[in-house]
Amino acid sequence: MTYINIHVTIQVAMLKKKIKKNYIALFRQTIKIINYVTVKMLGVLPLFLRTNIKENLDSIAIMDYPKKDIKMSVDSRIELKRLRACGEEPETVDWIAKNRRPGDVFYDIGASVGAYSFIFFAEAGGDCAVYAFEPNPFTFSSLSKNILLNGMEEKITAFNLALSDKTGIAKFFYSSLVPGIASSALEHTGRQAELSSQGFQRVLTFTLDDLAEKFGLKYPNMLKIDVDGAESNVIEGAKKILASNELRHILVEIDERIDTHTDTISKIKNSGFNFISKSRARKSGKKVPVVFNYIFSK
């Protein structure tokens, strides 16, 4: 191939790339315009009509889990992103697939709308028990709906409460009132100081040890924790469970900006767990430089 041919080939490739980029930008702008016009049109309708339309919209989609159709309610842009749970965190899906055993008990702490609880159920073929914990009441509503949509109510039990290092009542601060949103926080934990707060509510809090003892919950064999900076508090309240023979594997999202992150790692290691690996967590398809999924095993 001559120099001229190579040069032309490169120019054509660059032109195609530019056209594609412009097409994507135009498509996004068109979607924004359609969205704006639709919202404005709906806004002039009488309230009873808007309410009726909202009730009858079928906002249900299938998650990107390839082995089984998992239905998810989609009532916000955040929940739309949750449909890509497998693509967002393939390491978490792989951790579940490789380590689960028949009859295992899985605790999903910070379950959000339930994606990884459903993946665990699917990987286990229903031969499991899943406890999903989500303190945000707006997100919990979607979690509960998703459990029913997938017919998993016999195996997945959802709790609308916060797990921490104390049993009692505490302020829970919201970063947003949108279902599926992350970065809400209990007072005196995690990233509370960063929140552009939409207000707070007082919520019931439990230590994991107290909750399991009071209600006779089976101890977990696999434990996933994603609590936006409050992981040290959750671990502190789970000393008995961490020391138990039942628990084999832990995956915990750790924000290394938070002062207590080294304390979290030490507590887990001191409970007899070995550090296996860590990978950057993904938010909205992008890796976050300072937030990692840590994996530990006995």
MARSEZA-316655 format. One record per atom (N, C-alpha, C, CB): x, y, z. Coordinates in steps of 0.1 Angstrom, whole numbers, padded with zeros to 4 digits, always signed. Glycine has a CB too. Example, Ala and Ser with C-alpha at 12.3 -4.5 7.8 and 13.67 -1.06 7.14 Angstrom:
BEGIN
+0132-0057+0078
+0123-0045+0078
+0132-0033+0078
+0113-0045+0090
+0128-0022+0071
+0137-0011+0071
+0129+0000+0079
+0141-0006+0057
END
This chain:
BEGIN
+0009-0012+0000
+0000+0000+0000
+0009+0012+0000
-0010+0000+0012
+0006+0022-0009
+0014+0034-0010
+0011+0044+0001
+0012+0041-0024
+0020+0053+0002
+0018+0064+0013
+0005+0071+0011
+0030+0074+0012
+0002+0074-0002
-0011+0081-0005
-0023+0073+0000
-0012+0085-0020
-0022+0060-0003
-0034+0051+0000
-0035+0051+0016
-0032+0037-0005
-0024+0050+0023
-0024+0049+0037
-0030+0062+0043
-0010+0047+0043
-0026+0073+0037
-0031+0086+0042
-0046+0088+0039
-0023+0098+0034
-0050+0083+0028
-0065+0084+0025
-0073+0075+0034
-0067+0080+0010
-0067+0063+0037
-0074+0054+0046
-0076+0060+0060
-0066+0040+0047
-0065+0066+0065
-0065+0073+0078
-0076+0084+0078
-0051+0078+0082
-0076+0092+0067
-0085+0103+0067
-0099+0099+0066
-0082+0112+0054
-0102+0088+0059
-0116+0082+0058
-0120+0077+0072
-0116+0071+0048
-0111+0070+0079
-0114+0065+0093
-0117+0076+0102
-0102+0057+0098
-0109+0087+0101
-0111+0099+0110
-0124+0106+0107
-0099+0109+0109
-0128+0106+0094
-0140+0112+0090
-0152+0104+0095
-0141+0114+0075
-0151+0091+0094
-0162+0082+0099
-0164+0084+0114
-0159+0067+0096
-0153+0085+0121
-0153+0087+0136
-0160+0100+0139
-0139+0086+0142
-0156+0111+0132
-0162+0124+0134
-0177+0124+0131
-0155+0134+0126
-0181+0117+0120
-0195+0116+0117
-0203+0109+0128
-0197+0109+0103
-0197+0098+0133
-0204+0090+0143
-0205+0098+0156
-0195+0078+0146
-0195+0106+0159
-0195+0114+0171
-0206+0125+0170
-0181+0121+0174
-0207+0131+0158
-0217+0142+0156
-0231+0136+0156
-0214+0149+0143
-0232+0124+0151
-0245+0117+0151
-0250+0114+0165
-0245+0104+0142
-0241+0109+0173
-0244+0106+0187
-0248+0119+0194
-0232+0100+0194
-0241+0130+0192
-0244+0143+0198
-0258+0148+0194
-0233+0153+0195
-0261+0146+0181
-0274+0150+0176
-0285+0142+0182
-0274+0149+0160
-0282+0129+0183
-0292+0120+0189
-0296+0124+0203
-0288+0105+0188
-0285+0127+0211
-0287+0130+0225
-0295+0144+0226
-0274+0132+0232
-0291+0153+0217
-0298+0166+0217
-0313+0164+0214
-0291+0176+0208
-0315+0156+0204
-0329+0153+0200
-0337+0147+0211
-0330+0144+0188
-0331+0138+0219
-0338+0131+0230
-0341+0142+0241
-0329+0120+0236
-0332+0151+0243
-0334+0162+0253
-0346+0170+0249
-0321+0170+0255
-0347+0174+0236
-0357+0182+0231
-0371+0175+0233
-0355+0186+0216
-0371+0162+0229
-0383+0154+0230
-0388+0153+0245
-0381+0140+0224
-0378+0151+0253
-0381+0150+0268
-0387+0164+0273
-0368+0147+0276
-0381+0175+0269
-0385+0188+0273
-0399+0190+0268
-0376+0199+0268
-0402+0188+0256
-0415+0190+0250
-0426+0181+0257
-0415+0188+0235
-0422+0169+0259
-0432+0159+0265
-0435+0164+0279
-0426+0145+0266
-0425+0168+0287
-0428+0172+0301
-0437+0185+0301
-0414+0176+0308
-0434+0194+0292
-0442+0206+0291
-0457+0203+0287
-0436+0216+0281
-0458+0194+0278
-0472+0190+0273
-0480+0183+0285
-0471+0180+0261
-0473+0174+0292
-0479+0167+0303
-0483+0177+0314
-0470+0156+0309
-0474+0187+0316
-0476+0197+0326
-0489+0205+0325
-0465+0207+0327
-0495+0206+0313
-0507+0214+0311
-0520+0206+0313
-0507+0221+0297
-0518+0193+0314
-0529+0184+0316
-0535+0185+0330
-0525+0169+0313
-0548+0182+0332
-0553+0182+0345
-0546+0171+0354
-0568+0179+0345
-0546+0174+0367
-0539+0165+0376
-0544+0151+0375
-0540+0170+0390
-0557+0149+0374
-0562+0135+0374
-0557+0127+0361
-0577+0135+0374
-0556+0134+0350
-0551+0128+0338
-0536+0125+0339
-0553+0137+0326
-0528+0134+0345
-0514+0131+0347
-0512+0119+0356
-0506+0143+0353
-0520+0118+0366
-0519+0107+0376
-0523+0094+0369
-0529+0109+0388
-0533+0094+0361
-0538+0082+0354
-0527+0077+0344
-0551+0085+0346
-0521+0087+0337
-0510+0083+0328
-0498+0076+0335
-0505+0095+0320
-0494+0082+0346
-0483+0077+0354
-0486+0063+0359
-0480+0086+0366
-0499+0061+0364
-0502+0048+0369
-0502+0037+0358
-0516+0048+0375
-0505+0041+0346
-0507+0031+0335
-0494+0029+0327
-0518+0035+0327
-0484+0037+0329
-0471+0035+0321
-0465+0022+0326
-0462+0047+0323
-0461+0014+0316
-0455+0001+0319
-0439+0003+0319
-0459-0010+0309
-0433+0008+0329
-0419+0011+0330
-0411-0001+0335
-0416+0024+0338
-0411-0012+0328
-0404-0024+0332
-0395-0028+0321
-0414-0036+0335
-0382-0032+0324
-0372-0036+0315
-0365-0048+0320
-0363-0024+0311
-0356-0053+0311
-0348-0065+0315
-0334-0061+0318
-0349-0076+0303
-0328-0066+0328
-0314-0063+0332
-0305-0070+0323
-0312-0067+0347
-0292-0066+0323
-0282-0072+0313
-0276-0085+0318
-0271-0062+0311
-0283-0093+0326
-0278-0106+0331
-0282-0116+0320
-0285-0110+0344
-0272-0123+0314
-0274-0131+0302
-0280-0144+0304
-0261-0133+0295
-0280-0150+0316
-0285-0163+0318
-0300-0164+0321
-0277-0169+0329
-0306-0153+0325
-0320-0154+0328
-0326-0140+0327
-0322-0159+0343
-0338-0139+0323
-0345-0126+0323
-0348-0121+0337
-0358-0126+0314
-0343-0110+0341
-0346-0104+0354
-0353-0090+0351
-0332-0102+0362
-0365-0089+0356
-0373-0077+0353
-0370-0067+0364
-0388-0081+0354
-0369-0054+0359
-0366-0043+0368
-0376-0032+0365
-0352-0038+0366
-0382-0026+0376
-0390-0014+0374
-0381-0002+0371
-0398-0012+0387
-0384+0006+0362
-0376+0018+0358
-0385+0030+0359
-0370+0016+0344
-0383+0038+0370
-0391+0050+0372
-0382+0062+0373
-0399+0049+0384
-0369+0061+0370
-0360+0072+0370
-0348+0069+0361
-0355+0075+0385
-0340+0079+0358
-0328+0077+0350
-0317+0069+0357
-0322+0090+0346
-0317+0070+0371
-0308+0062+0379
-0312+0048+0378
-0309+0067+0394
-0324+0044+0378
-0329+0030+0377
-0326+0025+0363
-0343+0029+0381
-0326+0034+0353
-0323+0029+0340
-0308+0024+0339
-0325+0041+0330
-0299+0031+0347
-0285+0027+0347
-0283+0014+0355
-0277+0038+0354
-0292+0012+0364
-0291-0001+0372
-0294-0013+0363
-0301-0001+0384
-0300-0011+0352
-0302-0022+0343
-0289-0028+0338
-0310-0018+0331
-0278-0020+0339
-0265-0025+0334
-0256-0030+0345
-0258-0013+0327
-0262-0036+0355
-0255-0040+0367
-0243-0050+0364
-0264-0047+0377
-0246-0059+0355
-0235-0068+0351
-0223-0061+0344
-0241-0080+0342
-0226-0052+0336
-0216-0045+0329
-0209-0035+0338
-0222-0037+0317
-0216-0030+0348
-0210-0020+0357
-0200-0027+0366
-0221-0013+0365
-0204-0039+0371
-0195-0046+0381
-0194-0060+0377
-0201-0044+0395
-0187-0064+0367
-0185-0078+0363
-0178-0086+0374
-0178-0079+0350
-0169-0079+0382
-0162-0086+0392
-0171-0091+0403
-0151-0076+0399
-0182-0083+0406
-0192-0087+0416
-0199-0099+0411
-0201-0076+0419
-0204-0099+0399
-0211-0111+0393
-0202-0123+0393
-0215-0107+0378
-0189-0121+0389
-0180-0133+0389
-0178-0138+0403
-0166-0128+0383
-0177-0129+0413
-0175-0133+0427
-0187-0142+0432
-0174-0120+0436
-0199-0138+0428
-0211-0145+0432
-0210-0159+0425
-0223-0138+0428
-0208-0159+0412
-0208-0172+0404
-0198-0182+0409
-0206-0168+0389
-0186-0177+0412
-0175-0187+0416
-0176-0192+0430
-0162-0180+0413
-0182-0184+0439
-0181-0188+0453
-0194-0193+0460
-0177-0176+0461
-0205-0191+0453
-0218-0196+0460
-0218-0211+0459
-0230-0190+0452
-0225-0216+0469
-0228-0231+0470
-0243-0233+0472
-0220-0237+0482
-0247-0245+0469
-0262-0248+0471
-0266-0246+0485
-0264-0263+0467
-0277-0239+0486
-0283-0236+0499
-0277-0224+0507
-0282-0248+0508
-0268-0217+0500
-0262-0206+0507
-0271-0195+0511
-0251-0200+0498
-0267-0187+0521
-0274-0175+0526
-0266-0163+0522
-0277-0176+0542
-0272-0154+0515
-0266-0142+0510
-0272-0129+0516
-0267-0141+0495
-0263-0121+0522
-0267-0108+0528
-0263-0097+0518
-0261-0106+0542
-0272-0090+0513
-0269-0079+0504
-0272-0066+0511
-0278-0080+0490
-0261-0060+0517
-0263-0048+0525
-0260-0035+0517
-0253-0048+0538
-0271-0027+0516
-0270-0016+0506
-0275-0022+0493
-0256-0010+0505
-0286-0028+0493
-0291-0036+0481
-0296-0027+0470
-0302-0045+0485
-0299-0014+0472
-0304-0005+0462
-0317-0012+0457
-0294-0002+0451
-0318-0013+0444
-0331-0018+0437
-0330-0033+0436
-0333-0012+0424
-0319-0040+0441
-0319-0054+0442
-0311-0062+0431
-0332-0059+0442
-0304-0055+0422
-0298-0062+0411
-0289-0074+0415
-0289-0052+0403
-0280-0073+0425
-0271-0084+0429
-0278-0094+0437
-0259-0078+0436
-0289-0091+0444
-0297-0101+0451
-0304-0110+0441
-0308-0094+0460
-0308-0104+0430
-0315-0112+0419
-0305-0120+0411
-0322-0103+0409
-0293-0115+0410
-0283-0123+0403
-0279-0135+0411
-0270-0114+0400
-0277-0133+0425
-0274-0144+0433
-0285-0155+0433
-0272-0139+0448
-0297-0150+0433
-0309-0160+0432
-0308-0168+0419
-0322-0152+0433
-0305-0161+0408
-0305-0167+0395
-0293-0177+0394
-0304-0157+0384
-0282-0173+0399
-0270-0182+0399
-0272-0194+0407
-0257-0174+0404
-0280-0193+0418
-0282-0204+0427
-0294-0212+0422
-0285-0199+0441
-0301-0208+0412
-0313-0215+0407
-0324-0215+0417
-0309-0229+0403
-0324-0205+0426
-0334-0205+0437
-0331-0212+0449
-0347-0210+0431
-0320-0220+0449
-0316-0228+0460
-0307-0220+0470
-0308-0241+0456
-0314-0210+0477
-0307-0201+0485
-0317-0193+0494
-0299-0191+0476
-0311-0185+0503
-0319-0175+0510
-0312-0162+0509
-0321-0179+0525
-0319-0151+0505
-0313-0138+0504
-0319-0128+0513
-0314-0134+0489
-0311-0120+0520
-0316-0109+0528
-0311-0096+0522
-0312-0111+0543
-0320-0088+0518
-0316-0075+0511
-0319-0064+0520
-0323-0074+0497
-0309-0055+0523
-0311-0044+0533
-0309-0031+0525
-0300-0045+0544
-0320-0023+0526
-0319-0009+0520
-0327+0001+0528
-0326-0010+0505
-0319+0011+0534
-0326+0020+0543
-0334+0031+0536
-0315+0027+0551
-0330+0035+0523
-0337+0046+0516
-0351+0041+0513
-0329+0050+0504
-0362+0048+0518
-0375+0043+0516
-0380+0044+0501
-0385+0051+0524
-0375+0054+0494
-0378+0056+0480
-0372+0044+0471
-0373+0069+0474
-0360+0041+0474
-0353+0030+0467
-0359+0017+0472
-0338+0030+0470
-0363+0015+0484
-0368+0003+0490
-0381+0000+0483
-0371+0004+0505
-0389+0010+0479
-0402+0007+0472
-0399+0000+0459
-0409+0021+0469
-0389+0005+0452
-0385-0002+0439
-0380-0016+0441
-0375+0007+0431
-0372-0018+0452
-0366-0031+0455
-0378-0041+0458
-0357-0030+0468
-0388-0037+0465
-0399-0045+0468
-0407-0049+0456
-0408-0038+0479
-0409-0039+0447
-0416-0041+0435
-0409-0051+0426
-0418-0028+0427
-0395-0050+0425
-0387-0058+0417
-0388-0073+0422
-0373-0054+0416
-0388-0075+0435
-0389-0088+0441
-0402-0095+0436
-0388-0088+0456
-0413-0087+0436
-0426-0093+0432
-0426-0095+0417
-0437-0084+0436
-0420-0086+0409
-0420-0087+0395
-0414-0100+0390
-0413-0076+0388
-0404-0105+0398
-0396-0117+0395
-0400-0129+0402
-0381-0114+0397
-0411-0128+0410
-0416-0140+0418
-0406-0145+0427
-0420-0150+0408
-0398-0137+0434
-0388-0142+0443
-0391-0139+0458
-0374-0135+0439
-0403-0137+0461
-0407-0133+0474
-0405-0144+0485
-0421-0128+0475
-0405-0157+0480
-0403-0168+0489
-0388-0169+0494
-0407-0181+0483
-0379-0164+0485
-0365-0166+0488
-0357-0153+0492
-0358-0172+0476
-0363-0141+0488
-0356-0129+0490
-0364-0121+0500
-0354-0120+0477
-0359-0118+0512
-0365-0110+0522
-0359-0096+0523
-0364-0117+0536
-0367-0086+0522
-0361-0072+0521
-0364-0065+0534
-0367-0064+0509
-0354-0057+0539
-0356-0050+0552
-0353-0035+0549
-0346-0055+0562
-0363-0027+0553
-0361-0012+0551
-0356-0006+0564
-0375-0005+0547
-0343-0008+0566
-0337-0003+0578
-0322-0001+0576
-0339-0013+0591
-0316+0006+0585
-0301+0009+0583
-0293+0000+0592
-0298+0024+0586
-0282-0006+0587
-0273-0014+0596
-0262-0005+0600
-0268-0027+0588
-0258-0005+0613
-0247+0003+0617
-0240-0003+0629
-0253+0017+0621
-0233+0005+0637
-0226+0000+0649
-0234+0001+0662
-0213+0007+0651
-0247+0006+0661
-0256+0007+0672
-0270+0004+0668
-0255+0022+0678
-0277-0002+0677
-0291-0004+0675
-0299+0007+0682
-0296-0018+0681
-0308+0014+0674
-0315+0025+0679
-0322+0033+0668
-0306+0034+0687
-0322+0046+0669
-0328+0055+0659
-0318+0066+0656
-0342+0061+0665
-0316+0069+0643
-0307+0079+0639
-0312+0086+0627
-0293+0072+0635
-0306+0098+0624
-0310+0106+0612
-0304+0100+0600
-0305+0121+0614
-0312+0099+0590
-0308+0094+0577
-0309+0105+0567
-0316+0081+0572
-0298+0110+0561
-0297+0121+0552
-0298+0117+0537
-0285+0129+0554
-0306+0124+0530
-0308+0121+0515
-0300+0130+0507
-0323+0122+0512
-0294+0124+0496
-0288+0132+0486
-0298+0136+0475
-0276+0125+0480
-0309+0128+0474
-0319+0130+0464
-0331+0121+0469
-0315+0126+0450
-0343+0125+0463
-0355+0117+0466
-0358+0108+0455
-0367+0126+0469
-0349+0106+0445
-0351+0098+0433
-0348+0083+0437
-0342+0103+0422
-0357+0074+0433
-0355+0060+0436
-0342+0055+0429
-0366+0051+0431
-0334+0047+0437
-0322+0041+0431
-0309+0050+0433
-0323+0039+0417
-0311+0062+0438
-0300+0071+0440
-0290+0066+0451
-0305+0085+0443
-0277+0069+0449
-0267+0065+0459
-0264+0077+0468
-0255+0059+0453
-0254+0075+0477
-0248+0085+0485
-0257+0092+0496
-0243+0096+0476
-0267+0085+0500
-0274+0089+0512
-0266+0084+0524
-0289+0084+0513
-0268+0089+0536
-0260+0085+0547
-0266+0087+0561
-0246+0092+0546
-0263+0078+0570
-0266+0080+0584
-0258+0091+0590
-0264+0067+0592
-0263+0098+0600
-0255+0108+0607
-0242+0102+0612
-0264+0115+0618
-0232+0110+0612
-0219+0107+0618
-0212+0095+0610
-0220+0103+0632
-0216+0092+0598
-0210+0081+0591
-0207+0086+0576
-0219+0069+0590
-0197+0079+0570
-0195+0080+0556
-0193+0094+0551
-0205+0073+0549
-0201+0097+0540
-0200+0110+0533
-0211+0120+0536
-0199+0107+0518
-0216+0119+0548
-0227+0128+0552
-0224+0143+0550
-0231+0126+0567
-0211+0146+0553
-0207+0161+0552
-0208+0165+0537
-0193+0163+0558
-0206+0156+0528
-0206+0160+0513
-0220+0162+0507
-0198+0149+0506
-0230+0157+0514
-0243+0156+0507
-0249+0170+0505
-0252+0148+0516
-0254+0171+0493
-0262+0183+0490
-0276+0178+0494
-0262+0187+0474
-0278+0179+0507
-0289+0172+0514
-0303+0177+0509
-0288+0173+0529
-0312+0167+0507
-0326+0170+0505
-0334+0169+0518
-0332+0161+0494
-0327+0169+0529
-0334+0167+0542
-0330+0154+0548
-0349+0169+0540
-0337+0150+0559
-0334+0138+0566
-0347+0133+0572
-0323+0139+0577
-0346+0120+0575
-0357+0113+0584
-0350+0105+0594
-0367+0105+0575
-0356+0103+0605
-0351+0094+0615
-0355+0080+0612
-0356+0098+0630
-0346+0071+0612
-0348+0057+0608
-0344+0047+0619
-0341+0054+0595
-0349+0035+0618
-0345+0025+0627
-0332+0019+0623
-0356+0013+0628
-0323+0018+0632
-0309+0012+0629
-0307-0001+0638
-0298+0022+0632
-0300-0010+0632
-0297-0023+0640
-0282-0025+0637
-0305-0035+0635
-0276-0032+0647
-0263-0039+0643
-0267-0052+0637
-0254-0041+0656
-0259-0057+0628
-0262-0069+0621
-0263-0081+0631
-0252-0073+0611
-0255-0081+0641
-0255-0091+0652
-0268-0091+0659
-0243-0089+0662
-0273-0079+0663
-0286-0078+0671
-0297-0082+0662
-0288-0063+0675
-0297-0078+0650
-0309-0082+0641
-0310-0097+0639
-0307-0075+0627
-0298-0103+0636
-0298-0118+0634
-0303-0125+0646
-0284-0122+0630
-0298-0120+0658
-0302-0127+0671
-0316-0125+0674
-0293-0122+0682
-0321-0113+0673
-0335-0109+0677
-0345-0117+0668
-0337-0094+0676
-0343-0118+0655
-0352-0123+0646
-0349-0137+0641
-0354-0114+0634
-0338-0143+0646
-0334-0157+0642
-0330-0158+0628
-0346-0166+0645
-0324-0148+0622
-0319-0149+0609
-0307-0159+0607
-0315-0135+0603
-0307-0167+0597
-0296-0175+0594
-0284-0166+0591
-0299-0185+0582
-0272-0171+0596
-0260-0163+0594
-0256-0164+0579
-0248-0168+0602
-0250-0154+0573
-0247-0155+0559
-0235-0163+0556
-0244-0141+0554
-0234-0169+0544
-0222-0176+0539
-0215-0166+0530
-0226-0189+0531
-0222-0157+0524
-0216-0146+0515
-0222-0133+0519
-0217-0150+0500
-0213-0123+0520
-0218-0110+0525
-0213-0099+0516
-0212-0108+0540
-0222-0091+0510
-0219-0080+0502
-0223-0067+0509
-0226-0081+0488
-0213-0057+0509
-0216-0045+0516
-0213-0033+0507
-0208-0043+0529
-0223-0025+0504
-0221-0013+0496
-0230-0002+0502
-0226-0015+0481
-0224+0006+0512
-0231+0015+0520
-0226+0029+0520
-0231+0010+0534
-0219+0033+0509
-0215+0046+0506
-0207+0053+0518
-0227+0055+0503
-0197+0046+0523
-0189+0051+0533
-0191+0047+0547
-0189+0066+0532
-0202+0040+0550
-0206+0036+0564
-0201+0021+0566
-0221+0037+0566
-0192+0016+0558
-0188+0002+0559
-0182-0001+0572
-0179-0002+0548
-0174+0008+0578
-0167+0006+0591
-0178+0004+0602
-0158+0017+0595
-0189+0011+0601
-0199+0010+0611
-0206-0003+0610
-0209+0022+0610
-0209-0008+0598
-0216-0021+0596
-0207-0032+0601
-0219-0022+0581
-0194-0032+0598
-0185-0042+0602
-0184-0042+0617
-0171-0040+0596
-0183-0031+0623
-0183-0030+0638
-0195-0036+0645
-0182-0015+0643
-0206-0036+0638
-0218-0041+0644
-0221-0056+0640
-0230-0033+0640
-0211-0062+0634
-0212-0076+0629
-0201-0085+0634
-0213-0076+0613
-0196-0083+0646
-0184-0090+0651
-0187-0105+0652
-0180-0085+0664
-0199-0109+0657
-0202-0123+0658
-0204-0130+0645
-0216-0124+0666
-0210-0123+0636
-0212-0129+0623
-0199-0131+0615
-0221-0120+0614
-0190-0121+0617
-0177-0122+0610
-0168-0133+0616
-0169-0108+0611
-0170-0136+0629
-0163-0146+0636
-0169-0160+0634
-0161-0143+0651
-0181-0161+0628
-0187-0173+0627
-0181-0182+0616
-0202-0171+0623
-0184-0195+0617
-0178-0205+0607
-0186-0204+0594
-0179-0219+0613
-0199-0200+0595
-0207-0199+0584
-0202-0190+0573
-0222-0195+0588
-0198-0178+0577
-0194-0168+0567
-0180-0171+0561
-0193-0154+0574
-0180-0173+0547
-0168-0176+0540
-0163-0165+0531
-0171-0188+0531
-0171-0156+0526
-0167-0147+0516
-0173-0133+0519
-0170-0151+0502
-0165-0122+0517
-0170-0109+0519
-0166-0100+0507
-0165-0102+0532
-0175-0093+0501
-0172-0082+0491
-0177-0069+0497
-0178-0085+0477
-0168-0060+0499
-0172-0047+0505
-0166-0035+0496
-0167-0046+0519
-0175-0026+0493
-0171-0014+0486
-0165-0004+0496
-0182-0007+0478
-0152+0000+0494
-0145+0008+0503
-0141+0021+0496
-0133+0001+0509
-0144+0032+0502
-0140+0046+0497
-0127+0049+0505
-0151+0056+0499
-0116+0049+0497
-0103+0052+0504
-0101+0066+0508
-0092+0047+0495
-0110+0075+0505
-0109+0089+0509
-0113+0090+0524
-0118+0098+0501
-0121+0080+0529
-0126+0081+0543
-0116+0076+0552
-0139+0073+0544
-0114+0083+0563
-0104+0080+0573
-0105+0066+0579
-0104+0090+0584
-0117+0060+0580
-0119+0047+0586
-0117+0036+0577
-0133+0047+0592
-0112+0038+0565
-0112+0027+0555
-0101+0017+0559
-0109+0032+0541
-0090+0021+0565
-0080+0012+0569
-0085+0004+0581
-0067+0019+0573
-0093+0010+0590
-0099+0003+0601
-0108-0008+0597
-0106+0014+0610
-0116-0005+0586
-0125-0015+0581
-0117-0027+0576
-0133-0009+0569
-0106-0025+0569
-0098-0036+0564
-0092-0044+0575
-0087-0031+0554
-0087-0037+0585
-0081-0044+0597
-0091-0053+0604
-0075-0034+0606
-0103-0047+0606
-0113-0055+0614
-0117-0068+0606
-0126-0046+0615
-0118-0067+0593
-0121-0079+0585
-0110-0089+0586
-0124-0075+0571
-0098-0085+0585
-0086-0094+0585
-0085-0100+0599
-0073-0086+0582
-0087-0092+0610
-0086-0097+0623
-0097-0107+0627
-0087-0085+0633
-0107-0108+0618
-0118-0118+0620
-0115-0131+0613
-0131-0112+0615
-0103-0132+0608
-0099-0145+0602
-0100-0145+0587
-0107-0156+0607
-0102-0134+0580
-0103-0133+0566
-0090-0129+0559
-0114-0124+0562
-0088-0135+0547
-0076-0131+0539
-0080-0122+0528
-0069-0144+0534
-0072-0112+0526
-0074-0103+0514
-0072-0110+0501
-0066-0090+0515
-0081-0110+0492
-0080-0117+0479
-0077-0107+0468
-0093-0125+0476
-0084-0097+0466
-0082-0087+0455
-0090-0075+0458
-0086-0094+0442
-0087-0065+0449
-0095-0053+0449
-0096-0048+0435
-0090-0042+0459
-0107-0042+0431
-0109-0036+0418
-0117-0023+0419
-0116-0046+0408
-0114-0014+0410
-0121-0001+0410
-0136-0003+0408
-0115+0009+0400
-0144+0003+0417
-0158+0003+0415
-0162+0012+0403
-0165+0008+0428
-0173+0009+0397
-0178+0017+0386
-0191+0024+0390
-0180+0008+0374
-0192+0036+0386
-0204+0044+0388
-0208+0050+0374
-0202+0055+0398
-0220+0046+0369
-0225+0051+0356
-0215+0047+0345
-0227+0066+0357
-0209+0035+0346
-0200+0031+0335
-0186+0035+0336
-0206+0035+0322
-0183+0044+0346
-0169+0049+0348
-0163+0044+0360
-0169+0064+0347
-0150+0040+0360
-0143+0036+0372
-0140+0048+0380
-0130+0028+0368
-0142+0046+0393
-0140+0057+0403
-0126+0055+0409
-0151+0057+0414
-0117+0065+0408
-0103+0063+0412
-0101+0059+0427
-0096+0075+0409
-0110+0064+0436
-0107+0061+0450
-0117+0052+0457
-0107+0075+0457
-0126+0046+0449
-0135+0036+0455
-0133+0023+0449
-0150+0041+0452
-0131+0013+0458
-0127-0001+0453
-0137-0011+0459
-0113-0004+0457
-0139-0022+0452
-0145-0034+0457
-0134-0043+0462
-0154-0041+0446
-0134-0045+0475
-0124-0054+0482
-0131-0068+0484
-0120-0048+0495
-0123-0078+0481
-0128-0092+0483
-0119-0099+0493
-0128-0100+0470
-0126-0105+0503
-0119-0113+0514
-0125-0127+0515
-0120-0105+0527
-0117-0136+0519
-0122-0150+0521
-0115-0157+0532
-0120-0159+0508
-0122-0167+0538
-0116-0175+0549
-0109-0187+0542
-0126-0179+0559
END
